[in-house]
Amino acid sequence: MTTVGVCGNLLGIRDLDGARILHFLDQAEAFREIMDRDIKKVPTLRGKVLVNMFFEPSTRTMTSFELAGKILSADVVNFSSSFSSLSKGESIKDTARTLMSLGADVVVVRHPHTGVPEFISRLIPVPVVNAGDGIGEHPTQALLDLYTVRRRLGELKGVNVTIMGDVSHSRVARSNIFAFTRVGARVRLVAPPTMLPAGVEELGVSVFHSLEPLYHDTDILYLLRIQRERQSESLVPSLREYSNLYGVNAGVLSRFKKNVLVMHPGPINRGVEISADVADGLSSLIEEQVRNGVVVRMAALYLLTRREG
């Protein structure tokens, strides 16, 4: 996969080195002060057209990209497959070319099938950003997660990150594994065997089936959304059993060191992977992740359109 090519595509974290990742985070930090202004608007992308092509629902991610584009003064077009000619049988290839004829300067793609953003990037001569593809990657989620951790802890190198949940089907987990390890963090995965991909240790992570060995040194506890739609695959006997064994509530959190921080990519299944008191508690960075998503996506749009990705 070509992650950053001649058009400045951001298709995944896999091929980004630590320096490039930090470049995105530094640019996001430079944009942060804009969010504190009374008028949140700069002319950086004035005259540019941002197209959000979302082939599956994602209110949080689409809204974040839309806000990022508008704050940078881009013209934003939100494209929904359910209201397009795709529902009448038009191919993705034809749709992509139609968008180009409308003057798109950067295209953000989210799709339920792995590899579609890369496919589109080969069809059009403007930057393409992967906003989540199947069980592939979700690069801007990983970047905003790193940005959130760095702002709170002041550094990334040496941080102990514990990611728990259905790693096999999580594009967020995959991108975060690549991202955190690239910048020197230590990543540990916790999940039942049915939720771990074969050979995942080759990515430089450690694998556990229980949180107990990690209570004493976890800095970041990253909880993945349990995808209810996959329960037909019998990954676990039931959501209740998963919650009993791997759900994090106040009692479980109390076993960790005092300053542990909790993250979640959303949307949250309260009462399954995380309880309401933890999601809304003092250890939670979830709201910060949402806020930071805008400046990180501003940075991505800016750098890619300037061919600096």
Disulfide bonds with the S-S distance in Angstrom:
none
